[in-house]
Amino acid sequence: MTISTSESNQRYDIVITMGDPAGIGPEIICRALSAMSAAERASAMVVGDPAIYRRAAASIGAELAFVPLDQVESGHDCVAVGVVEVPKGVEIPDGQISAGAGDMAFRCVQKAVELVQAGRAQVIVTAPLNKAALHEAGHHYDGHTGMLASLTGAPSSFMLLASETLSTLHVSTHVSLRDAIDRVTPERIIATVEAGHAHLVALGMQAPRIAVAGLNPHCGEGGIFGDEDSRCIAPAVERLREQGFDVSGPISADTVFYRASKGEFDLVIAQYHDQGHIPVKLIAFDTTVNVSLGLPLQRTSVDHGTAFDIAWQGKADATNMGSAITYARRLARGAKA
């Protein structure tokens, strides 16, 4: 396999983080790299320990050579690696939660952020990490989105689940349902819609049609089942309309996702994690892409976990990683344009 790269200061379209090395991240990354054309591989780099990537490539029979980023030369048969090595003496058992794996996953994301901020890459693509391992290592984040917000100094961020059939953007994600209800405020809803609208426009959509899901059954049924829809969501939608956004809502959650899947809306604003995740994963489990909005950098991710039960067994499906990479390249093209 020939991977053409230029001098060591080449700017890459995407930088892919390893995720939790005890999980399926290294394998699905290697499978995705193997499926790329030579030109696509030349515009991608990975972050992590080269030794782990070599082991993953060997486990699936992929002929990939991994070389530290600062040692890549034009025309060489290699994949550029932003090196983050496992410290000597640290054990990372396959398919198990460990502090070593959690710390590795964190440091890979940290390195990717530094590379983007330095202008070496445009869009980050993340393989899955394990939150328990992350916390065991002392990195107390709710996942990639909160971690990236902290690393970049962003005041907040939003999770978009994007698929060809249905896309949802969440007012809140990894919080308890009780806390999620408290986050349904006009200010947060407006900020979520604005972030989603800006993202769709950046992708080339001229006038995005956005629907806002209700929180309570039947949007509260006139206050019988709660007043958040009339007290918080409806005023936010009205203010957004006054600003010129094509936004509708609140629309009962038992119909809005169906209507969007049939083409009536380009994006649905979900009020909490499961409200938005369940319909998208039901329709497009293997191809849904997790996209972070509201950050000073762009990031896509697979929408599945570390799959410890099949890790390092050569069984992992890289379809979702391929979708995340394709979406990232779309964002990179938009940035260039």
ABEGO torsion letter per residue (X at the ends): XBBBBBBAABBBABBBBAEBAABAAAAAAAAAAAABBAAAAAABBBBEBAAAAAAAAAAAGBBBBBBBAAABBBGBBBBBBBBBBBBBGBBBBBGBBBAAAAAAAAAAAAAAAAAAAAGABABBBBBBBBAAAAAAAGBBBAEAAAAAAAAAGBABBBBBBBBAABBBBBABBBBBAAAAAAABBAAAAAAAAAAAAAAAAAAGBABBBBBBBBABBGGGGGGAAEAAAAAAAAAAAAAAAAAGBBBBOBBBAAAAAAAAAAGABABBBBABAAAAAAAAAAABAAABBBBBBGBABBBBBBABBAGAAABGAGABBAAAAAAAAAAAAAAAAAAAX
